[in-house]
């Protein structure tokens, strides 16, 4: 545990290989016109450390001073704090208020992408989502969500089309 009481080993960690250049992967992660296609929402930012990240879609869209870029090296690395769980978000995704209040009370987590070439026309994309307390409900939820988001990103970059919406 660190000084905040968080076990930094409690994380979601996933690697995906994409037939695209590191610059194309970076563009997909940071361009709202692409994030809306594979994720169903946009992330608006100027992608400089300390800059706000405004999530738009699924009941998100208000600026929050705690939603910020932590690191940004185009084509190499991107990190930001995870979004705020507002009543509007809960309503948009059909979440009851009890669950929303429980996850809103958890420490804010962070997402980091590491982007590196893995061969001709192939990029290794590693996602680490960490900063969870043991027993985190948010961690359990993102373990279900991230695989479909990353698969849809891969599909978009390799075929020009994201995955169809999953049920």
Backbone as JSON Lines, residues from 0, in Angstrom:
{"i":0,"aa":"X","n":[0.83,-1.18,0.0],"ca":[0.0,0.0,0.0],"c":[0.88,1.24,0.0]}
{"i":1,"aa":"X","n":[0.38,2.29,-0.66],"ca":[1.11,3.55,-0.65],"c":[0.52,4.47,0.41]}
{"i":2,"aa":"X","n":[0.99,5.7,0.47],"ca":[0.56,6.64,1.51],"c":[-0.91,7.02,1.42]}
{"i":3,"aa":"X","n":[-1.56,6.77,0.28],"ca":[-2.99,7.08,0.13],"c":[-3.87,5.92,0.56]}
{"i":4,"aa":"X","n":[-3.24,4.79,0.92],"ca":[-4.01,3.62,1.32],"c":[-4.42,2.75,0.15]}
{"i":5,"aa":"X","n":[-3.9,3.04,-1.05],"ca":[-4.25,2.26,-2.24],"c":[-3.21,1.18,-2.5]}
{"i":6,"aa":"X","n":[-3.69,0.02,-2.86],"ca":[-2.81,-1.08,-3.28],"c":[-2.62,-0.91,-4.77]}
{"i":7,"aa":"X","n":[-1.47,-0.44,-5.19],"ca":[-1.21,-0.15,-6.61],"c":[-1.17,-1.42,-7.46]}
{"i":8,"aa":"X","n":[-1.17,-2.59,-6.82],"ca":[-1.21,-3.82,-7.59],"c":[-2.63,-4.18,-8.01]}
{"i":9,"aa":"X","n":[-3.63,-3.49,-7.45],"ca":[-5.02,-3.75,-7.8],"c":[-5.29,-2.95,-9.08]}
{"i":10,"aa":"X","n":[-5.27,-3.63,-10.21],"ca":[-5.34,-2.94,-11.49],"c":[-5.91,-3.85,-12.57]}
{"i":11,"aa":"X","n":[-6.32,-3.23,-13.66],"ca":[-6.65,-3.93,-14.88],"c":[-5.49,-3.66,-15.83]}
{"i":12,"aa":"X","n":[-4.91,-4.69,-16.4],"ca":[-3.75,-4.58,-17.27],"c":[-4.02,-5.44,-18.49]}
{"i":13,"aa":"X","n":[-3.94,-4.85,-19.67],"ca":[-4.25,-5.58,-20.89],"c":[-3.34,-5.11,-22.02]}
{"i":14,"aa":"X","n":[-2.94,-6.04,-22.86],"ca":[-2.13,-5.73,-24.04],"c":[-2.88,-6.19,-25.27]}
{"i":15,"aa":"X","n":[-2.9,-5.34,-26.29],"ca":[-3.5,-5.7,-27.57],"c":[-2.52,-5.28,-28.67]}
{"i":16,"aa":"X","n":[-2.45,-6.08,-29.7],"ca":[-1.61,-5.78,-30.85],"c":[-2.52,-5.32,-31.98]}
{"i":17,"aa":"X","n":[-2.16,-4.2,-32.6],"ca":[-3.0,-3.58,-33.61],"c":[-2.21,-3.39,-34.89]}
{"i":18,"aa":"X","n":[-2.82,-3.76,-36.01],"ca":[-2.19,-3.51,-37.31],"c":[-2.41,-2.04,-37.66]}
{"i":19,"aa":"X","n":[-1.54,-1.2,-37.11],"ca":[-1.58,0.25,-37.31],"c":[-0.28,0.81,-36.76]}
{"i":20,"aa":"X","n":[0.06,2.02,-37.15],"ca":[1.27,2.66,-36.64],"c":[0.99,3.24,-35.25]}
{"i":21,"aa":"X","n":[2.05,3.48,-34.47],"ca":[1.85,4.14,-33.18],"c":[1.14,5.49,-33.31]}
{"i":22,"aa":"X","n":[1.45,6.23,-34.37],"ca":[0.77,7.52,-34.58],"c":[-0.72,7.34,-34.85]}
{"i":23,"aa":"X","n":[-1.08,6.3,-35.58],"ca":[-2.5,6.04,-35.83],"c":[-3.23,5.65,-34.55]}
{"i":24,"aa":"X","n":[-2.57,4.86,-33.7],"ca":[-3.16,4.48,-32.42],"c":[-3.34,5.73,-31.55]}
{"i":25,"aa":"X","n":[-2.31,6.57,-31.48],"ca":[-2.41,7.82,-30.72],"c":[-3.58,8.66,-31.22]}
{"i":26,"aa":"X","n":[-3.68,8.81,-32.51],"ca":[-4.76,9.61,-33.11],"c":[-6.12,9.05,-32.71]}
{"i":27,"aa":"X","n":[-6.26,7.74,-32.75],"ca":[-7.55,7.13,-32.39],"c":[-7.89,7.38,-30.92]}
{"i":28,"aa":"X","n":[-6.89,7.37,-30.06],"ca":[-7.12,7.57,-28.63],"c":[-7.43,9.03,-28.27]}
{"i":29,"aa":"X","n":[-6.98,9.97,-29.09],"ca":[-7.09,11.38,-28.73],"c":[-8.0,12.22,-29.61]}
{"i":30,"aa":"X","n":[-8.48,11.67,-30.7],"ca":[-9.33,12.42,-31.63],"c":[-10.8,12.12,-31.33]}
{"i":31,"aa":"X","n":[-11.57,13.11,-30.88],"ca":[-12.97,12.86,-30.55],"c":[-13.77,12.23,-31.7]}
{"i":32,"aa":"X","n":[-13.43,12.54,-32.93],"ca":[-14.14,11.95,-34.08],"c":[-13.9,10.44,-34.15]}
{"i":33,"aa":"X","n":[-12.8,9.97,-33.59],"ca":[-12.54,8.52,-33.57],"c":[-13.03,7.87,-32.28]}
{"i":34,"aa":"X","n":[-12.85,8.54,-31.13],"ca":[-13.3,7.92,-29.88],"c":[-14.81,7.7,-29.88]}
{"i":35,"aa":"X","n":[-15.55,8.59,-30.5],"ca":[-17.01,8.4,-30.57],"c":[-17.35,7.14,-31.36]}
{"i":36,"aa":"X","n":[-16.52,6.81,-32.34],"ca":[-16.79,5.64,-33.17],"c":[-16.53,4.32,-32.46]}
{"i":37,"aa":"X","n":[-15.43,4.21,-31.71],"ca":[-15.14,2.92,-31.08],"c":[-15.58,2.84,-29.63]}
{"i":38,"aa":"X","n":[-15.85,4.0,-28.98],"ca":[-16.16,4.01,-27.57],"c":[-17.58,4.48,-27.28]}
{"i":39,"aa":"X","n":[-18.15,5.24,-28.21],"ca":[-19.49,5.76,-28.0],"c":[-19.51,7.05,-27.21]}
{"i":40,"aa":"X","n":[-18.34,7.65,-26.98],"ca":[-18.24,8.93,-26.32],"c":[-16.98,9.62,-26.79]}
{"i":41,"aa":"X","n":[-16.87,10.9,-26.47],"ca":[-15.67,11.64,-26.86],"c":[-14.91,12.05,-25.61]}
{"i":42,"aa":"X","n":[-13.62,12.22,-25.79],"ca":[-12.75,12.76,-24.76],"c":[-12.14,14.02,-25.37]}
{"i":43,"aa":"X","n":[-12.52,15.16,-24.85],"ca":[-12.03,16.43,-25.38],"c":[-10.92,16.96,-24.48]}
{"i":44,"aa":"X","n":[-9.77,17.26,-25.08],"ca":[-8.63,17.79,-24.35],"c":[-7.63,18.32,-25.35]}
{"i":45,"aa":"X","n":[-6.69,19.14,-24.86],"ca":[-5.58,19.5,-25.74],"c":[-4.4,18.55,-25.5]}
{"i":46,"aa":"X","n":[-4.6,17.56,-24.62],"ca":[-3.67,16.46,-24.38],"c":[-2.28,16.92,-23.96]}
{"i":47,"aa":"X","n":[-2.26,17.93,-23.09],"ca":[-1.01,18.34,-22.44],"c":[-1.15,18.03,-20.96]}
{"i":48,"aa":"X","n":[-0.08,17.58,-20.29],"ca":[-0.18,17.28,-18.85],"c":[-0.8,18.44,-18.07]}
{"i":49,"aa":"X","n":[-1.76,18.1,-17.25],"ca":[-2.48,19.08,-16.44],"c":[-3.75,19.6,-17.08]}
{"i":50,"aa":"X","n":[-3.9,19.39,-18.39],"ca":[-5.09,19.89,-19.1],"c":[-6.31,19.06,-18.71]}
{"i":51,"aa":"X","n":[-7.48,19.7,-18.7],"ca":[-8.69,18.94,-18.4],"c":[-9.02,17.94,-19.51]}
{"i":52,"aa":"X","n":[-9.66,16.86,-19.11],"ca":[-10.22,15.89,-20.05],"c":[-11.72,15.92,-19.82]}
{"i":53,"aa":"X","n":[-12.46,16.35,-20.84],"ca":[-13.91,16.43,-20.72],"c":[-14.52,15.26,-21.47]}
{"i":54,"aa":"X","n":[-15.2,14.4,-20.72],"ca":[-15.88,13.24,-21.27],"c":[-17.24,13.72,-21.76]}
{"i":55,"aa":"X","n":[-17.61,13.38,-22.97],"ca":[-18.9,13.8,-23.51],"c":[-19.63,12.59,-24.09]}
{"i":56,"aa":"X","n":[-20.85,12.37,-23.6],"ca":[-21.66,11.23,-24.0],"c":[-21.98,10.39,-22.77]}
{"i":57,"aa":"X","n":[-23.0,9.58,-22.86],"ca":[-23.43,8.7,-21.76],"c":[-23.66,9.49,-20.47]}
{"i":58,"aa":"X","n":[-24.22,10.69,-20.57],"ca":[-24.49,11.48,-19.38],"c":[-23.3,12.22,-18.84]}
{"i":59,"aa":"X","n":[-22.18,12.16,-19.54],"ca":[-20.98,12.88,-19.13],"c":[-20.85,14.14,-19.98]}
{"i":60,"aa":"X","n":[-20.13,15.11,-19.51],"ca":[-19.93,16.3,-20.31],"c":[-19.57,17.53,-19.53]}
{"i":61,"aa":"X","n":[-19.71,17.48,-18.23],"ca":[-19.31,18.63,-17.43],"c":[-17.82,18.57,-17.17]}
{"i":62,"aa":"X","n":[-17.18,19.73,-17.22],"ca":[-15.77,19.8,-16.88],"c":[-15.62,19.52,-15.39]}
{"i":63,"aa":"X","n":[-14.59,18.78,-15.04],"ca":[-14.31,18.45,-13.65],"c":[-12.82,18.69,-13.43]}
{"i":64,"aa":"X","n":[-12.46,19.52,-12.45],"ca":[-11.04,19.84,-12.27],"c":[-10.17,18.63,-11.9]}
{"i":65,"aa":"X","n":[-10.79,17.52,-11.5],"ca":[-10.02,16.32,-11.17],"c":[-9.87,15.35,-12.34]}
{"i":66,"aa":"X","n":[-10.46,15.66,-13.48],"ca":[-10.31,14.84,-14.69],"c":[-9.26,15.52,-15.56]}
{"i":67,"aa":"X","n":[-8.03,15.04,-15.48],"ca":[-6.92,15.72,-16.14],"c":[-5.98,14.74,-16.83]}
{"i":68,"aa":"X","n":[-5.22,15.29,-17.77],"ca":[-4.15,14.56,-18.43],"c":[-2.98,14.46,-17.45]}
{"i":69,"aa":"X","n":[-2.49,13.26,-17.24],"ca":[-1.35,13.04,-16.36],"c":[-0.03,12.97,-17.13]}
{"i":70,"aa":"X","n":[-0.08,12.41,-18.34],"ca":[1.11,12.28,-19.19],"c":[0.66,12.22,-20.64]}
{"i":71,"aa":"X","n":[1.45,12.82,-21.51],"ca":[1.13,12.79,-22.94],"c":[2.41,12.9,-23.75]}
{"i":72,"aa":"X","n":[2.74,11.81,-24.41],"ca":[3.87,11.76,-25.34],"c":[3.32,11.19,-26.63]}
{"i":73,"aa":"X","n":[2.97,12.04,-27.61],"ca":[2.33,11.55,-28.83],"c":[3.04,10.34,-29.43]}
{"i":74,"aa":"X","n":[2.22,9.33,-29.74],"ca":[2.73,8.11,-30.33],"c":[3.42,7.19,-29.36]}
{"i":75,"aa":"X","n":[3.47,7.57,-28.05],"ca":[4.21,6.75,-27.07],"c":[3.45,6.46,-25.79]}
{"i":76,"aa":"X","n":[2.85,7.5,-25.2],"ca":[2.24,7.32,-23.87],"c":[1.15,8.36,-23.64]}
{"i":77,"aa":"X","n":[0.08,7.9,-23.01],"ca":[-1.02,8.79,-22.64],"c":[-1.57,8.29,-21.31]}
{"i":78,"aa":"X","n":[-1.81,9.2,-20.37],"ca":[-2.4,8.84,-19.09],"c":[-3.33,9.96,-18.64]}
{"i":79,"aa":"X","n":[-4.43,9.57,-18.02],"ca":[-5.38,10.56,-17.51],"c":[-6.18,9.96,-16.38]}
{"i":80,"aa":"X","n":[-6.81,10.82,-15.6],"ca":[-7.67,10.36,-14.52],"c":[-9.0,9.93,-15.09]}
{"i":81,"aa":"X","n":[-9.6,8.95,-14.43],"ca":[-10.88,8.38,-14.86],"c":[-12.0,9.33,-14.53]}
{"i":82,"aa":"X","n":[-13.13,9.15,-15.17],"ca":[-14.23,10.11,-15.07],"c":[-14.96,10.09,-13.74]}
{"i":83,"aa":"X","n":[-15.75,11.13,-13.55],"ca":[-16.57,11.3,-12.35],"c":[-17.91,10.6,-12.56]}
{"i":84,"aa":"X","n":[-18.42,9.97,-11.53],"ca":[-19.68,9.25,-11.64],"c":[-20.83,10.14,-11.16]}
{"i":85,"aa":"X","n":[-21.4,10.88,-12.09],"ca":[-22.46,11.83,-11.8],"c":[-23.83,11.18,-11.86]}
{"i":86,"aa":"X","n":[-24.85,11.82,-11.26],"ca":[-26.21,11.31,-11.42],"c":[-26.63,11.24,-12.89]}
{"i":87,"aa":"X","n":[-26.21,12.19,-13.72],"ca":[-26.56,12.16,-15.15],"c":[-25.95,10.93,-15.84]}
{"i":88,"aa":"X","n":[-24.72,10.58,-15.48],"ca":[-24.09,9.38,-16.04],"c":[-24.9,8.15,-15.62]}
{"i":89,"aa":"X","n":[-25.22,8.06,-14.34],"ca":[-25.96,6.9,-13.84],"c":[-27.29,6.77,-14.57]}
{"i":90,"aa":"X","n":[-27.98,7.87,-14.75],"ca":[-29.27,7.82,-15.45],"c":[-29.09,7.38,-16.9]}
{"i":91,"aa":"X","n":[-28.06,7.9,-17.57],"ca":[-27.83,7.58,-18.98],"c":[-27.52,6.11,-19.2]}
{"i":92,"aa":"X","n":[-26.87,5.47,-18.23],"ca":[-26.5,4.06,-18.4],"c":[-27.41,3.12,-17.61]}
{"i":93,"aa":"X","n":[-28.46,3.65,-17.0],"ca":[-29.42,2.82,-16.28],"c":[-28.9,2.28,-14.96]}
{"i":94,"aa":"X","n":[-28.09,3.05,-14.28],"ca":[-27.49,2.64,-13.01],"c":[-28.33,3.19,-11.86]}
{"i":95,"aa":"X","n":[-28.58,2.36,-10.85],"ca":[-29.36,2.86,-9.71],"c":[-28.5,3.76,-8.84]}
{"i":96,"aa":"X","n":[-29.15,4.62,-8.07],"ca":[-28.45,5.62,-7.27],"c":[-27.56,4.98,-6.2]}
{"i":97,"aa":"X","n":[-27.96,3.86,-5.65],"ca":[-27.13,3.19,-4.65],"c":[-25.78,2.79,-5.21]}
{"i":98,"aa":"X","n":[-25.78,2.18,-6.39],"ca":[-24.52,1.79,-7.03],"c":[-23.71,3.02,-7.39]}
{"i":99,"aa":"X","n":[-24.36,4.04,-7.93],"ca":[-23.64,5.26,-8.3],"c":[-22.97,5.88,-7.09]}
{"i":100,"aa":"X","n":[-23.68,5.96,-5.97],"ca":[-23.11,6.54,-4.77],"c":[-21.91,5.72,-4.27]}
{"i":101,"aa":"X","n":[-22.02,4.4,-4.37],"ca":[-20.93,3.53,-3.93],"c":[-19.67,3.74,-4.78]}
{"i":102,"aa":"X","n":[-19.83,3.78,-6.1],"ca":[-18.64,3.95,-6.94],"c":[-18.12,5.38,-6.91]}
{"i":103,"aa":"X","n":[-19.0,6.35,-6.71],"ca":[-18.56,7.75,-6.6],"c":[-17.72,7.96,-5.35]}
{"i":104,"aa":"X","n":[-17.93,7.15,-4.32],"ca":[-17.17,7.27,-3.08],"c":[-15.79,6.64,-3.16]}
{"i":105,"aa":"X","n":[-15.52,5.86,-4.2],"ca":[-14.21,5.23,-4.35],"c":[-13.17,6.25,-4.78]}
{"i":106,"aa":"X","n":[-11.88,5.98,-4.49],"ca":[-10.82,6.89,-4.96],"c":[-10.83,6.98,-6.49]}
{"i":107,"aa":"X","n":[-10.46,8.13,-7.0],"ca":[-10.39,8.29,-8.46],"c":[-9.24,7.45,-8.99]}
{"i":108,"aa":"X","n":[-9.5,6.7,-10.05],"ca":[-8.49,5.85,-10.66],"c":[-7.87,6.56,-11.86]}
{"i":109,"aa":"X","n":[-6.88,5.9,-12.47],"ca":[-6.25,6.49,-13.64],"c":[-6.01,5.44,-14.72]}
{"i":110,"aa":"X","n":[-5.96,5.91,-15.93],"ca":[-5.74,5.09,-17.11],"c":[-4.42,5.49,-17.75]}
{"i":111,"aa":"X","n":[-3.62,4.51,-18.12],"ca":[-2.36,4.77,-18.83],"c":[-2.3,3.87,-20.05]}
{"i":112,"aa":"X","n":[-1.95,4.46,-21.18],"ca":[-1.7,3.69,-22.4],"c":[-0.21,3.8,-22.71]}
{"i":113,"aa":"X","n":[0.41,2.67,-23.0],"ca":[1.77,2.64,-23.51],"c":[1.68,2.15,-24.95]}
{"i":114,"aa":"X","n":[2.25,2.92,-25.86],"ca":[2.15,2.65,-27.3],"c":[3.57,2.43,-27.83]}
{"i":115,"aa":"X","n":[3.81,1.29,-28.45],"ca":[5.14,1.06,-29.0],"c":[5.08,0.18,-30.24]}
{"i":116,"aa":"X","n":[6.01,0.4,-31.18],"ca":[6.05,-0.46,-32.35],"c":[6.37,-1.9,-31.94]}
{"i":117,"aa":"X","n":[5.74,-2.84,-32.64],"ca":[5.97,-4.26,-32.35],"c":[6.39,-5.01,-33.61]}
{"i":118,"aa":"X","n":[6.68,-4.3,-34.66],"ca":[7.07,-4.9,-35.93],"c":[6.53,-4.03,-37.04]}
{"i":119,"aa":"X","n":[6.81,-4.42,-38.27],"ca":[6.3,-3.63,-39.39],"c":[4.77,-3.55,-39.34]}
{"i":120,"aa":"X","n":[4.26,-2.34,-39.3],"ca":[2.81,-2.08,-39.34],"c":[2.05,-2.66,-38.16]}
{"i":121,"aa":"X","n":[2.72,-2.93,-37.04],"ca":[2.04,-3.46,-35.85],"c":[2.45,-2.64,-34.63]}
{"i":122,"aa":"X","n":[1.46,-2.3,-33.83],"ca":[1.7,-1.56,-32.6],"c":[1.22,-2.37,-31.41]}
{"i":123,"aa":"X","n":[2.02,-2.35,-30.36],"ca":[1.65,-2.96,-29.08],"c":[1.05,-1.85,-28.23]}
{"i":124,"aa":"X","n":[-0.2,-2.04,-27.84],"ca":[-0.9,-1.08,-27.0],"c":[-1.16,-1.75,-25.65]}
{"i":125,"aa":"X","n":[-0.57,-1.19,-24.61],"ca":[-0.8,-1.7,-23.26],"c":[-1.64,-0.68,-22.5]}
{"i":126,"aa":"X","n":[-2.71,-1.17,-21.92],"ca":[-3.58,-0.35,-21.09],"c":[-3.43,-0.8,-19.64]}
{"i":127,"aa":"X","n":[-3.16,0.13,-18.75],"ca":[-3.17,-0.15,-17.32],"c":[-4.15,0.84,-16.69]}
{"i":128,"aa":"X","n":[-5.15,0.31,-16.03],"ca":[-6.13,1.13,-15.3],"c":[-5.94,0.76,-13.84]}
{"i":129,"aa":"X","n":[-5.43,1.71,-13.03],"ca":[-5.09,1.39,-11.64],"c":[-5.52,2.49,-10.69]}
{"i":130,"aa":"X","n":[-5.1,2.34,-9.44],"ca":[-5.45,3.29,-8.4],"c":[-6.69,2.89,-7.63]}
{"i":131,"aa":"X","n":[-7.03,1.62,-7.66],"ca":[-8.23,1.12,-7.0],"c":[-7.94,0.66,-5.58]}
{"i":132,"aa":"X","n":[-8.92,0.81,-4.73],"ca":[-8.84,0.22,-3.39],"c":[-9.21,-1.25,-3.51]}
{"i":133,"aa":"X","n":[-8.7,-2.1,-2.61],"ca":[-9.1,-3.51,-2.64],"c":[-10.63,-3.64,-2.56]}
{"i":134,"aa":"X","n":[-11.18,-4.56,-3.35],"ca":[-12.62,-4.76,-3.37],"c":[-13.39,-3.74,-4.19]}
{"i":135,"aa":"X","n":[-12.7,-2.98,-5.01],"ca":[-13.31,-1.9,-5.79],"c":[-14.42,-2.4,-6.72]}
{"i":136,"aa":"X","n":[-15.56,-1.75,-6.64],"ca":[-16.67,-2.03,-7.56],"c":[-16.33,-1.49,-8.95]}
{"i":137,"aa":"X","n":[-15.67,-0.33,-9.02],"ca":[-15.3,0.24,-10.32],"c":[-14.37,-0.73,-11.05]}
{"i":138,"aa":"X","n":[-13.41,-1.3,-10.35],"ca":[-12.49,-2.26,-10.98],"c":[-13.26,-3.43,-11.57]}
{"i":139,"aa":"X","n":[-14.21,-3.96,-10.84],"ca":[-15.02,-5.07,-11.37],"c":[-15.77,-4.64,-12.62]}
{"i":140,"aa":"X","n":[-16.26,-3.4,-12.64],"ca":[-17.02,-2.91,-13.8],"c":[-16.12,-2.68,-15.01]}
{"i":141,"aa":"X","n":[-14.95,-2.08,-14.81],"ca":[-14.1,-1.8,-15.97],"c":[-13.49,-3.07,-16.54]}
{"i":142,"aa":"X","n":[-13.36,-4.11,-15.72],"ca":[-12.87,-5.39,-16.25],"c":[-13.83,-5.95,-17.29]}
{"i":143,"aa":"X","n":[-15.08,-5.59,-17.21],"ca":[-16.07,-5.99,-18.22],"c":[-16.05,-5.04,-19.42]}
{"i":144,"aa":"X","n":[-15.78,-3.76,-19.19],"ca":[-15.87,-2.77,-20.25],"c":[-14.66,-2.63,-21.14]}
{"i":145,"aa":"X","n":[-13.46,-2.64,-20.54],"ca":[-12.26,-2.4,-21.34],"c":[-12.04,-3.38,-22.49]}
{"i":146,"aa":"X","n":[-12.27,-4.69,-22.31],"ca":[-12.03,-5.59,-23.45],"c":[-12.84,-5.23,-24.69]}
{"i":147,"aa":"X","n":[-14.1,-4.82,-24.52],"ca":[-14.89,-4.45,-25.7],"c":[-14.42,-3.14,-26.3]}
{"i":148,"aa":"X","n":[-14.01,-2.18,-25.45],"ca":[-13.51,-0.9,-25.97],"c":[-12.23,-1.13,-26.77]}
{"i":149,"aa":"X","n":[-11.29,-1.88,-26.22],"ca":[-10.03,-2.13,-26.93],"c":[-10.25,-2.96,-28.2]}
{"i":150,"aa":"X","n":[-11.15,-3.91,-28.16],"ca":[-11.46,-4.7,-29.36],"c":[-12.07,-3.82,-30.45]}
{"i":151,"aa":"X","n":[-12.93,-2.91,-30.04],"ca":[-13.55,-2.01,-31.02],"c":[-12.53,-1.04,-31.61]}
{"i":152,"aa":"X","n":[-11.61,-0.55,-30.79],"ca":[-10.51,0.3,-31.27],"c":[-9.68,-0.45,-32.3]}
{"i":153,"aa":"X","n":[-9.31,-1.68,-31.98],"ca":[-8.52,-2.52,-32.89],"c":[-9.27,-2.72,-34.21]}
{"i":154,"aa":"X","n":[-10.55,-3.05,-34.12],"ca":[-11.35,-3.26,-35.31],"c":[-11.41,-2.0,-36.17]}
{"i":155,"aa":"X","n":[-11.63,-0.85,-35.53],"ca":[-11.7,0.42,-36.26],"c":[-10.4,0.69,-37.01]}
{"i":156,"aa":"X","n":[-9.27,0.52,-36.34],"ca":[-8.0,0.81,-36.99],"c":[-7.65,-0.2,-38.09]}
{"i":157,"aa":"X","n":[-8.07,-1.44,-37.93],"ca":[-7.7,-2.46,-38.91],"c":[-8.68,-2.58,-40.07]}
{"i":158,"aa":"X","n":[-9.95,-2.26,-39.84],"ca":[-10.96,-2.45,-40.9],"c":[-11.66,-1.16,-41.32]}
{"i":159,"aa":"X","n":[-11.51,-0.11,-40.51],"ca":[-12.24,1.12,-40.78],"c":[-13.6,1.18,-40.12]}
{"i":160,"aa":"X","n":[-13.98,0.09,-39.44],"ca":[-15.27,0.03,-38.77],"c":[-15.1,-0.5,-37.35]}
{"i":161,"aa":"X","n":[-15.74,0.15,-36.38],"ca":[-15.71,-0.39,-35.02],"c":[-16.58,-1.63,-34.92]}
{"i":162,"aa":"X","n":[-16.49,-2.33,-33.8],"ca":[-17.38,-3.44,-33.58],"c":[-18.82,-2.93,-33.47]}
{"i":163,"aa":"X","n":[-19.8,-3.76,-33.84],"ca":[-21.18,-3.37,-33.59],"c":[-21.41,-3.24,-32.09]}
{"i":164,"aa":"X","n":[-22.37,-2.45,-31.69],"ca":[-22.67,-2.28,-30.27],"c":[-22.98,-3.63,-29.65]}
{"i":165,"aa":"X","n":[-22.36,-3.89,-28.51],"ca":[-22.57,-5.16,-27.81],"c":[-23.75,-5.05,-26.85]}
{"i":166,"aa":"X","n":[-24.38,-6.15,-26.57],"ca":[-25.51,-6.13,-25.63],"c":[-25.08,-6.47,-24.25]}
